[in-house]
Amino acid sequence: MISRLICLMLGVSLNVGMADLGWADTGHSRFSQVFHPILFHIAGIMAVSPKHVFFRFDRKFIYDKGPIEMSNIHFIGGEKGGVGKSLVARVLAQYFIDKNLPFLGFDTDKSHGALLRFYADFSAPIVLDRHDSLDPIIEQAFADPQRRILVDLAAQTQQSIAAWLEDSGVLDFAEEHGITLTWWHVMDSGRDSVDLLRRWLDQFGGRLKLVLVLNEVRGDRFEILDASGERERAEKFGASVISLRRLPDTTIQKIDQQSASFWAALNHADRANAGLGLLERQRVKVWLHRAYSDIGKIVL
């Protein structure tokens, strides 16, 4: 930041000085020929963040073009089966669609991938069977920096993800290239989820962005989590905490029966085929609105 300000101030000062001397209207004055190459060299050798780039324009001045948008990669994890990881991935996918945010989903569940089933037009399968299986995630992040990457992690995959992050130096690579990695740790109110959070914090706490998703699938009282001190520990690492209200099982089952996205379930012209009555649709709308309200507080 300091280096960018110095170069910018120097460039402005010299341009003002040239204007006072009547030399700023041409890039071929002796003044510009001497000092602008010097400024450009200074900008070239000083540390510049990948998010900001200095450009020389017609050898007259150097300016800061501002932030270059880099990709955000979202891992939906939690390790434990049945805590609602895929549900959170579906909600986030629908959020991206509704907010006109381009994204690409990767589904690691070989047997019943939710993203592939409900958002097939936006998703691709990825199998964790080799050390480089997850490399396409980074490749796609570079291919289109404005597109978010959404990775729905199947149960019992955290060890493979951790090995990939550590052995490939993914965290350092992402920081170097301005890629934001966000881990969405989905948990229910049980002891297992708290223990898994503790292990995750032991290994990755403070090393990548963390969102705790308190899924009320088995109740809205997270007393075990609160008593453990792990929530406070996560928040000290900068974690965000959001809650996902419980949607009635019968409603979810009707949506799943149609293999429909949330949008399709809410907007199907034939209510009989969609399976949702008027008030059921309204409940889903309210449920999504509440989820969107929390998600909207997080930089995606």
C-alpha positions as CSV (number, residue, x, y, z in Angstrom):
1,M,0.0,0.0,0.0
2,I,2.8,2.5,0.9
3,S,4.7,1.7,-2.3
4,R,1.6,2.3,-4.4
5,L,0.9,5.6,-2.7
6,I,4.5,6.8,-3.1
7,C,4.5,6.0,-6.8
8,L,1.1,7.5,-7.3
9,M,2.1,10.7,-5.4
10,L,5.3,11.0,-7.4
11,G,3.4,10.6,-10.6
12,V,0.9,13.2,-9.7
13,S,3.6,15.6,-8.4
14,L,5.6,15.3,-11.5
15,N,2.6,15.8,-13.8
16,V,1.6,18.9,-11.8
17,G,5.1,20.2,-12.1
18,M,5.2,19.6,-15.8
19,A,1.9,21.4,-16.2
20,D,3.2,24.4,-14.4
21,L,6.2,24.5,-16.7
22,G,4.0,23.9,-19.8
23,W,5.6,20.5,-20.4
24,A,2.7,18.2,-19.7
25,D,1.0,18.5,-23.1
26,T,3.7,16.3,-24.8
27,G,5.2,13.0,-23.9
28,H,8.4,13.9,-25.7
29,S,9.8,16.8,-23.5
30,R,13.2,16.3,-22.0
31,F,11.6,16.4,-18.5
32,S,9.2,13.5,-19.3
33,Q,11.9,11.5,-21.1
34,V,14.1,11.7,-18.0
35,F,11.7,11.3,-15.1
36,H,8.9,9.1,-16.4
37,P,11.2,6.1,-17.1
38,I,12.5,6.5,-13.6
39,L,9.1,6.4,-12.1
40,F,8.1,3.4,-14.2
41,H,11.3,1.6,-13.0
42,I,10.4,2.5,-9.4
43,A,6.9,1.0,-9.8
44,G,8.4,-2.0,-11.4
45,I,10.8,-2.9,-8.6
46,M,8.6,-2.1,-5.7
47,A,6.3,-4.8,-4.2
48,V,2.9,-4.7,-5.9
49,S,0.0,-6.7,-4.7
50,P,-1.6,-9.0,-7.3
51,K,-4.8,-7.1,-6.6
52,H,-3.4,-3.8,-7.9
53,V,-1.3,-3.2,-10.9
54,F,0.6,-0.1,-12.0
55,F,0.4,0.8,-15.7
56,R,2.4,3.3,-17.8
57,F,0.2,5.1,-20.3
58,D,2.0,6.8,-23.3
59,R,5.1,7.3,-21.1
60,K,3.3,10.2,-19.4
61,F,2.3,8.9,-16.0
62,I,1.7,5.9,-13.8
63,Y,-1.6,5.2,-12.1
64,D,-3.3,2.5,-10.0
65,K,-5.9,0.8,-12.0
66,G,-7.5,-0.5,-8.8
67,P,-8.5,-4.1,-7.7
68,I,-8.4,-6.9,-10.2
69,E,-11.2,-9.3,-9.2
70,M,-9.9,-12.7,-8.3
71,S,-12.0,-15.8,-7.7
72,N,-13.6,-17.0,-4.5
73,I,-13.6,-20.7,-3.8
74,H,-16.2,-22.0,-1.4
75,F,-15.8,-25.5,0.2
76,I,-19.0,-26.8,1.8
77,G,-17.7,-29.2,4.5
78,G,-18.3,-30.5,7.9
79,E,-17.1,-34.1,7.4
80,K,-20.1,-35.7,9.2
81,G,-22.9,-37.2,7.1
82,G,-26.4,-36.0,7.5
83,V,-25.6,-32.5,8.8
84,G,-26.9,-30.8,5.7
85,K,-23.8,-30.0,3.7
86,S,-25.5,-30.6,0.4
87,L,-28.5,-28.6,1.5
88,V,-26.3,-25.6,2.2
89,A,-24.6,-26.1,-1.2
90,R,-28.0,-26.0,-2.9
91,V,-29.0,-22.9,-1.0
92,L,-25.7,-21.2,-1.9
93,A,-26.1,-22.2,-5.6
94,Q,-29.6,-20.8,-5.7
95,Y,-28.3,-17.6,-4.0
96,F,-25.7,-17.2,-6.7
97,I,-28.3,-17.6,-9.4
98,D,-30.8,-15.3,-7.8
99,K,-28.2,-12.6,-7.3
100,N,-26.8,-13.0,-10.8
101,L,-23.4,-14.1,-9.5
102,P,-21.7,-16.5,-12.0
103,F,-20.5,-19.7,-10.4
104,L,-19.3,-23.2,-11.2
105,G,-20.1,-26.1,-8.9
106,F,-18.1,-29.2,-8.2
107,D,-19.7,-32.3,-6.6
108,T,-17.5,-34.8,-4.9
109,D,-20.3,-37.3,-4.0
110,K,-20.0,-40.3,-6.3
111,S,-23.3,-41.9,-5.3
112,H,-25.9,-39.0,-4.9
113,G,-24.4,-35.7,-5.7
114,A,-26.9,-32.9,-4.9
115,L,-25.4,-30.2,-7.1
116,L,-25.3,-32.6,-10.1
117,R,-28.9,-33.5,-9.4
118,F,-30.5,-30.2,-8.6
119,Y,-28.2,-27.7,-10.5
120,A,-26.8,-29.9,-13.3
121,D,-26.4,-27.0,-15.7
122,F,-24.0,-25.3,-13.3
123,S,-22.0,-28.3,-12.0
124,A,-19.5,-30.9,-12.8
125,P,-18.4,-34.1,-11.0
126,I,-15.0,-34.4,-9.3
127,V,-13.7,-37.7,-7.8
128,L,-11.2,-37.6,-4.9
129,D,-9.2,-40.6,-6.0
130,R,-5.8,-39.0,-6.8
131,H,-3.4,-36.5,-5.3
132,D,-4.3,-34.0,-8.1
133,S,-8.0,-34.7,-8.3
134,L,-8.9,-31.2,-6.9
135,D,-6.5,-29.3,-9.2
136,P,-9.3,-28.4,-11.6
137,I,-10.8,-26.2,-8.9
138,I,-7.8,-23.9,-9.0
139,E,-7.6,-24.1,-12.8
140,Q,-11.2,-23.0,-13.1
141,A,-10.6,-20.2,-10.6
142,F,-7.9,-18.8,-12.9
143,A,-9.9,-19.4,-16.1
144,D,-12.6,-17.0,-15.0
145,P,-11.7,-14.9,-12.0
146,Q,-15.2,-13.4,-11.8
147,R,-16.9,-16.8,-11.4
148,R,-17.3,-18.2,-7.9
149,I,-16.3,-21.8,-7.4
150,L,-18.6,-23.9,-5.2
151,V,-17.4,-27.3,-4.0
152,D,-19.8,-29.7,-2.3
153,L,-17.8,-32.1,-0.2
154,A,-19.1,-35.5,0.5
155,A,-18.8,-37.0,4.0
156,Q,-15.5,-38.5,5.0
157,T,-13.5,-36.4,2.5
158,Q,-11.9,-33.9,4.9
159,Q,-8.7,-35.9,5.1
160,S,-8.3,-35.9,1.3
161,I,-9.0,-32.2,1.2
162,A,-6.5,-31.5,4.0
163,A,-3.8,-33.5,2.3
164,W,-4.4,-31.6,-0.9
165,L,-4.3,-28.2,0.8
166,E,-1.1,-29.0,2.7
167,D,0.9,-31.1,0.2
168,S,0.2,-28.8,-2.7
169,G,0.7,-25.6,-0.8
170,V,-2.7,-24.4,-1.9
171,L,-3.1,-21.9,0.9
172,D,0.1,-20.1,0.1
173,F,-0.6,-20.3,-3.6
174,A,-4.1,-18.8,-3.2
175,E,-2.7,-16.0,-1.0
176,E,0.0,-15.2,-3.5
177,H,-2.5,-15.0,-6.4
178,G,-5.3,-13.2,-4.6
179,I,-7.7,-16.2,-4.4
180,T,-10.0,-16.3,-1.4
181,L,-10.7,-19.7,0.1
182,T,-13.8,-20.0,2.3
183,W,-14.6,-23.1,4.3
184,W,-18.3,-23.5,5.2
185,H,-18.3,-25.8,8.2
186,V,-21.8,-27.2,8.4
187,M,-22.8,-28.6,11.8
188,D,-25.8,-29.9,13.8
189,S,-26.3,-29.6,17.5
190,G,-24.5,-32.8,18.4
191,R,-21.2,-33.6,20.0
192,D,-19.7,-35.1,16.8
193,S,-20.0,-31.8,15.0
194,V,-18.2,-30.0,17.8
195,D,-15.4,-32.5,17.9
196,L,-14.9,-32.2,14.1
197,L,-14.9,-28.4,14.4
198,R,-12.2,-28.6,17.1
199,R,-10.0,-30.8,14.8
200,W,-10.5,-28.4,11.9
201,L,-9.5,-25.4,14.0
202,D,-6.4,-27.2,15.2
203,Q,-5.2,-27.7,11.7
204,F,-6.6,-24.7,9.7
205,G,-7.8,-22.1,12.2
206,G,-6.8,-18.7,11.0
207,R,-5.4,-20.0,7.7
208,L,-8.4,-19.6,5.5
209,K,-11.8,-17.9,5.8
210,L,-14.3,-19.8,7.9
211,V,-18.1,-19.7,8.1
212,L,-19.9,-21.8,10.7
213,V,-23.3,-22.9,9.6
214,L,-25.5,-23.9,12.5
215,N,-28.0,-26.2,10.8
216,E,-31.1,-26.6,12.9
217,V,-32.0,-29.9,11.3
218,R,-31.9,-31.6,14.7
219,G,-32.8,-28.7,16.9
220,D,-32.0,-25.0,17.4
221,R,-30.2,-25.3,20.7
222,F,-26.4,-25.6,20.3
223,E,-25.6,-25.9,23.9
224,I,-22.8,-28.4,23.5
225,L,-21.1,-26.0,21.0
226,D,-21.6,-23.0,23.3
227,A,-20.2,-24.9,26.3
228,S,-17.2,-26.2,24.4
229,G,-15.6,-22.8,23.8
230,E,-15.0,-23.8,20.1
231,R,-17.4,-21.2,18.8
232,E,-15.5,-18.4,20.6
233,R,-12.3,-19.9,19.4
234,A,-13.5,-19.9,15.8
235,E,-14.7,-16.3,16.1
236,K,-11.3,-15.3,17.4
237,F,-9.9,-16.6,14.1
238,G,-12.4,-14.3,12.3
239,A,-15.1,-16.9,11.6
240,S,-18.6,-15.8,10.6
241,V,-21.6,-17.7,12.2
242,I,-24.9,-18.1,10.4
243,S,-28.0,-20.2,11.2
244,L,-30.0,-22.3,8.8
245,R,-33.6,-22.7,10.0
246,R,-35.2,-26.1,9.8
247,L,-37.5,-26.6,6.8
248,P,-40.2,-29.2,7.4
249,D,-39.1,-32.7,6.2
250,T,-42.3,-33.1,4.1
251,T,-41.5,-29.9,2.2
252,I,-37.9,-31.0,1.5
253,Q,-39.1,-34.4,0.4
254,K,-41.5,-33.0,-2.1
255,I,-38.8,-30.8,-3.6
256,D,-36.4,-33.7,-3.7
257,Q,-39.0,-35.9,-5.3
258,Q,-39.1,-33.6,-8.3
259,S,-35.3,-33.2,-8.4
260,A,-36.1,-29.5,-8.7
261,S,-34.0,-26.5,-7.8
262,F,-35.6,-24.2,-5.3
263,W,-36.5,-21.8,-8.0
264,A,-38.2,-24.5,-10.0
265,A,-40.1,-25.7,-7.0
266,L,-41.4,-22.2,-6.3
267,N,-42.2,-21.3,-9.8
268,H,-43.5,-24.4,-11.4
269,A,-46.7,-23.6,-13.4
270,D,-48.4,-26.9,-12.4
271,R,-48.7,-27.0,-8.6
272,A,-49.8,-30.6,-8.7
273,N,-46.6,-31.7,-10.4
274,A,-44.5,-29.4,-8.3
275,G,-46.0,-30.9,-5.2
276,L,-46.0,-27.7,-3.2
277,G,-49.2,-26.0,-2.1
278,L,-49.5,-22.2,-1.9
279,L,-48.5,-21.9,1.8
280,E,-45.7,-24.5,1.3
281,R,-44.2,-22.3,-1.4
282,Q,-44.6,-19.3,0.9
283,R,-42.8,-21.1,3.7
284,V,-39.9,-22.0,1.3
285,K,-39.7,-18.3,0.2
286,V,-39.5,-17.2,3.9
287,W,-36.9,-19.8,4.6
288,L,-34.8,-18.8,1.7
289,H,-35.1,-15.1,2.5
290,R,-33.8,-15.7,6.0
291,A,-30.9,-17.8,4.7
292,Y,-30.1,-15.1,2.1
293,S,-30.1,-12.4,4.8
294,D,-27.3,-14.2,6.6
295,I,-25.4,-15.2,3.5
296,G,-25.6,-11.6,2.3
297,K,-23.5,-10.5,5.2
298,I,-20.6,-12.5,4.0
299,V,-18.2,-11.4,1.2
300,L,-18.7,-14.0,-1.5
